[in-house]
């Protein structure tokens, strides 16, 4: 039995510039961090006593004889890509709901790949894992997804991730004094809107509109540098980070009419009136988790006005995906 533990992520700035159709022509950059909420994947070779060859347990249970009969698109794609022809049992559990803007689908793909490599007794670097996950999601599944989530889930921590014209990327850890990083964390609040959405469909609408949003996307990319300057200069008030988040959200809303809706706009407006300095919907938009930047002294007021939403306390994490149980049996 092998079990992997892979974090979800919060993306602060630069989202949208991590799509290949954008950064291969213009370059891209994002600022993100992983958080202490995780996707768990367990995997073992299936004993040869069953009618089925593959058993996949998630929100559904699939017992099938062939990989191509698997309904879960990521599982099917990964098993084909890894040429997993020996029987397998795979279980998935997550701390937070899927399709909610925290990069959960990429955390699943990264975690499953990591688990299967470990099951074979093979080491794979976190950068190679990220590249393989990007390939699986964008090329094999053919989803309209960016490239930041796979990297964040693989590497972990708070990073500036840059994307280059040739399709490559670099990861630069954000170096901050502990008290500054703690100050940032203490100002963040995460709320679940209760709306789950199809992120690739929203992303598709944004990609189709890239030619009309060039200025906005260039500005979103520049905000990565602005945010780092705010954080790394101790003379800057941390509230400037929240103000920049608000500016980023207004730009993100302009990328597609599917990014927000009246309900989300109302929740954001109510939170701002109660003291939130800024915030954004995480991920592609349309629902999922709402990130807010709020002074600690005013967080009780924000919780009160958003009492219909689920507040999820989170902390930063530094490790990225890792194998937490390694008990190989019958390696091949």
N, C-alpha and C positions, 0 to 999 in steps of 0.2 A: 504494500500500500504506500502510495506517495500522496502527500497533501501539500498544495501550494497556497500561499496567502498573498494576495495582490491588492494593493491599495486603489481606492478611487481618488479622483483629483478635483481640485478647484482651479479653474483657469481665470486669471485676473484680467489680463490684457492681451491683445493681439489675435484673439480668435477670429477666424475667417481667413487670415493670411497663411494658415497652415494647410490649405487645400492645394494639392499639386497643380491644379489648373491655374492657381494664382501664383504660387511661389516659384514655379518653374519659369515664369516670365518676369516676375517682379521681386522675388525674394520674400521672406516672411520671418516673423519673430513672435513668440508668445512668452508671457510670464505666468507660471503656474506653480502649484504646490500639491503634493499628495497629502491626504488626510488619514486619520486613524479609523477609517471605515473600509471594510475589505470584502473582496470576493474570494471564496474558498473553493478550491477544486480538489477532489480526491479521485484517484485513479488506481486501478489494479487490473492485472490480467484476469480474465474471466475463466474460471474452471470449465472444462469441456463437458459439462453434464446437462446443459440446457439446450432447448430448441433454438434459442436466439444466440447470436454471436456478439452483439453489442447491446449494452444496457446503459441508457443515458437518463439520469434523474435530475430534473430541474423543476420548473413549475408544472411540467408534464413528465410522464414516464414513457420512454420508448424502449421497446425490446424488438430488435430487428436482426436480420441475418446478413445484410449487406450494407456497406457504408452509404451507398447511393439511396438507400431506403430511409436514411435518417432525415427527420424533418428540421431539426435545429440547424440553421445555415452555418453557424460558426463551427459547430462540432463536425458536420459533414466536410466542410472545407479544410479544417485542420487535419482530420484523419486522412483525407486524401492527400494533402500536401506532405504529411509525415509518412505516408504509405504504411498505415497501421492495419495490417492484415491479420494480426493475431487478436483473438477476442478480448474485449475490454469492458470494464464497468466504470462509468464516470458519474460522479455526483457533484452538483453545484449548490452552494449556499451563499447568500449575500447579506451584508449588514443593512443595505438600503435598497429601495426598489429599482428595478431596471427602467430604462428609458426615462431617466430623470435628470440628465445633464451633468452627471458626475463621471462620465467616461466609462460607465459600467460594462458596456459591450466590449470595449477594448481591454479592460481589465480581465474580462472573461477569456478573451482570445489569448492574451499574454499568459494568464495563469494556466490555461490548458496546454499551450505549447511548452511552458516551463515544466509542467508535470510530466508530459510525455517524454521530453528529453531526459528528465531524471529517471523515469521508469526504465529507459534504455541504458541507464548508467553513464550518460554522457553529459558533459558540462557545456553550457552555452553562455556566452557573455551577454550582459544586459543590452548592449548595443545591437548585437546580432539578433537577440530576441525581439527587440523593437522593430528592426528591419523586417523580420519574418512576419510579425503580426501586421505590419503595414501592408506587406505584400498579400497576405491572406485576405484582409478585409477589402482592399482596394482592387486587387487584380483577380482573385479567385471568386470571392463573393460578389464583387462588383458594386459595392455600396458607395454612395456619395458621402464619404467620411474624410475628415482631415487626418493629419499625421501627428498631432501633438499628444493625443491620449495614449497611444501605444508606447510612446517614449516615456511619458510621465509614469505610467504604470510600471514600466520595466526598471527605470532608473531610480525613481523615488526622490523625495526632497523638494525644495523650492529651487526652481531653475529658470534661467533664460534659455529658451530653445530657439535656435536660428535655423531657417530652412533656405537652401541655396538653389540656384538655377539648375544645377545638374541633378537635383533630386536628393542630394545629401543633406545632412543636418549636423549641428553641433549642440552640445549641452554644457552650459556654464552654471555651476552652482552659485546661488546668490549668497554672498558672504555678508552677514550682519552680526553686530553684537547681540548677545542673548537678550538683553533687556529691550532692544529695538524689535527683535523678532517676537518676543512675548507681547510687546505693546501692540503690534499688528494683530496678532492672534486674538488678543483680548477685545479688539474692536469689531471682530467679525461675528455675524450671526447667520445661521442657515435655517431656512424655513422650507418645508415641503408644501407646494401649492396644491397637491392632490391631483394634478393634471399630468398624465403620462402621454408621451407623444412619439411619433415616428421621426427621429432625428434625421435619418438620411433623406426623407422627403422634404423636410425644411431646408436642409443643406442644399438639396437639388435646386430649390427655388432661389437660394442665395447665389449659387454658382451661375445660374442662368442670368443673373442680374449683375455679374461682376463688371461688365463693360460700363455699366451706368454708375458703379459705386467705387471707381478707382480712387478718387480723392478720399473717400471715407476709409477705405482699406489702408491706404498709405498713412492716414492719420492714426488709425488703430495700431499700426505697427510702430509708429513713432512714440505712442503712449507707453510702450514697453520701456523705452529709455527714460521717459519722464518719470515713470513709476519707480524705477531703480534709483534715479537721482533723488527722489523724495525720500526713499527708504534709507539710502546710504549716507545722506547728509544729516547729521544729528541736529543741525540747526533748523531743519525743516519740521514744521508741525505735522504730526502723523495724519491729521485731518485732511491734509492735501491729497493723500492717497484716496480717501473716500470721495472727495470732490472730483478727482480724475475718474473714478469708477462711474460716477453719475454721467460725466461727459461721454465715457465709453459706451454706456448703455444707450444713451440717446443716439449715438452713431450706429450702434448695432441694430437698433430698431429700424433704421433707414435701409438696411440691406435687403429686407423682405417683409412683406405684410404678414408673413406667417411667424415672425419672431415673437411678437407679442399679441395681446388681445385686450379687450375692455376689462376683463376680470383681473388680469395681471397688472395692467396700468393702474387700476383702482387700488390694488394691494400695495403697489409701490408708492402711490401718492399718499395713502394713509400712513405708511411707514415713515415717509419723509416728514409729514406733518407732526409725527410723534417724536421725531429727533434723528432719524436715519440721515446721515450725510450723503450717502450714495449707495449704489448697489447695482445688481444686474441679475438677470436670469442666467443660470449656468448652462453651458452646452449650446446646442443649436437654437434654443428658444422654444416658445410654444407651450411651455409648462415645466414640470420638474421642480428643481430647487431654486429658490430665490436667495441670493447672497446679499447681505446688507452690512454696511459699515456704520457702526453706531458707537458713540462714546459709552463706556461702561455705566456711567451715571444715568443714562437714558434708556438702557436696554430693557428695564422692567416696563417702561411705557410702551416700547415697541412690541414686546411680548403681549401686552394687554390689548392693544388695538388689532393685533394679528392672532387673537386667541383661537380663531377657527383653523389656523394652520399649525402644523406640527413643527415645533422648534427642535432642531437637532444640534446639540453642542458638539463641536469637533475640535481636534487639535492637529497640528502639523505632524507629519511623520517623515522619516528620513531614509527608509530602507528600500523601498520599491518591492518588487515581487521577490519572494523567497520561498524555499522549500522548508516547511515546518515539521514535516514527518517524512523520514526516509527509511522505509523498510522494504527494500527491493526483494522480489521473489520471482525467479524464473526469467531473469533478464535475457534479452536477445539482441 
